[in-house]
Amino acid sequence: MDFLTLCAKRYSVRSYLPDPVPQEALAEILRAGQLAPTAKNNQSQKIFVMQSPEAKAKQQQLHACYGAPLVLLICGDEEIACNRPVTHHSMAEMDASIVATHMMLAAKSLGVDSTWICAFDHDMASELFCLPDHVKPHLLLALGYPAPDGTPSPRHTDRKPLEQTVTYL
Ligand SMILES: Cc1cc2nc3c(=O)[nH]c(=O)nc-3n(C[C@H](O)[C@H](O)[C@H](O)COP(=O)(O)O)c2cc1C
């Protein structure tokens, strides 16, 4: 599958089968995240794989993740990330986002679907997973295989024309 077809075929799954994601696929997905570019190559991402029943129960308190059999909590370590030179704003969230994007697209290339989830209580996530103050939770990445009703939402095909998002200067 060429890259643009992969991008077009990826969609947010909001109903998963319970079938597990094989460990080999998880290893490749994590490797794709490792290969992502980050500011100054500081690799500020911290990725938590929900494997134990305890971790899964905590994740369920944050978001049910549409029944996904595998969920990653993707965080950014602001002690490790670069800051923007003028504003000193941390680039950790950008690092985490590009790592998550690599993993999401790598997953699709392996036939594993995903959902990027931010609608959870980030403070609760920090508490539940005992994150130090400098490690900020950014998203949950749900991974798995779609149930019959896990079809693309109408938003999936709704993309603005490039004229609305791109300006040639
Ligand atoms: C930053 C960000 C936050 C998102 N948060 C959620 C979320 O909390 N719950 C959810 O179901 N989808 C979430 N999504 C998925 C988007 O709604 C989805 O990507 C968008 O509507 C386009 O649909 P598609 O992914 O099916 O192409 C999020 C995506 C991004 C990039």
The ligand as a Gaussian input file, in Angstrom:
#p B3LYP/6-31G(d) Opt

LIG

0 1
 C       -5.479000      15.635000      19.101000
 C       -6.574000      14.643000      18.832000
 C       -7.493000      14.356000      19.823000
 C       -8.497000      13.406000      19.603000
 N       -9.308000      13.038000      20.641000
 C      -10.238000      12.073000      20.433000
 C      -11.019000      11.588000      21.522000
 O      -10.849000      11.994000      22.659000
 N      -11.947000      10.641000      21.267000
 C      -12.130000      10.126000      20.005000
 O      -12.970000       9.253000      19.828000
 N      -11.387000      10.554000      18.954000
 C      -10.451000      11.506000      19.143000
 N       -9.649000      11.912000      18.100000
 C       -9.883000      11.379000      16.756000
 C      -10.462000      12.459000      15.823000
 O      -11.778000      12.789000      16.218000
 C      -10.424000      11.941000      14.380000
 O       -9.085000      11.680000      14.023000
 C      -11.023000      12.930000      13.394000
 O      -12.391000      13.133000      13.653000
 C      -10.878000      12.435000      11.941000
 O      -11.479000      11.173000      11.813000
 P      -10.623000       9.896000      11.360000
 O       -9.500000       9.713000      12.350000
 O      -11.603000       8.752000      11.397000
 O      -10.094000      10.167000       9.977000
 C       -8.621000      12.804000      18.324000
 C       -7.679000      13.093000      17.343000
 C       -6.652000      13.969000      17.596000
 C       -5.600000      14.197000      16.535000

